[in-house]
Amino acid sequence: MMIPIRCWTCSKPIAQCWEEFCDRLAKGEDRKKILDELGLERYCCRAIFLGHIDLIDTIGQFKKA
């Protein structure tokens, strides 16, 4: 759905990096380089960014029952 505010494992704040990550990824930069420059060094934080699928726009299309 939405990126979590903190990493589930280490509790490091990560949400502030999400928009920059998406923007730079759309420009064609390498994922490893982006994550390194954003300061996401732990594998748990990187896994959240690499495994996240943004579904908020898809879910927003459906009417609430």
Secondary structure, 3 states (H helix, E strand, C coil): CCCCCECCCCCCECHHHHHHHHHHHHCCCCHHHHHHHHCCCCHHHHHHHHHCCCCHHHHCCCCCC
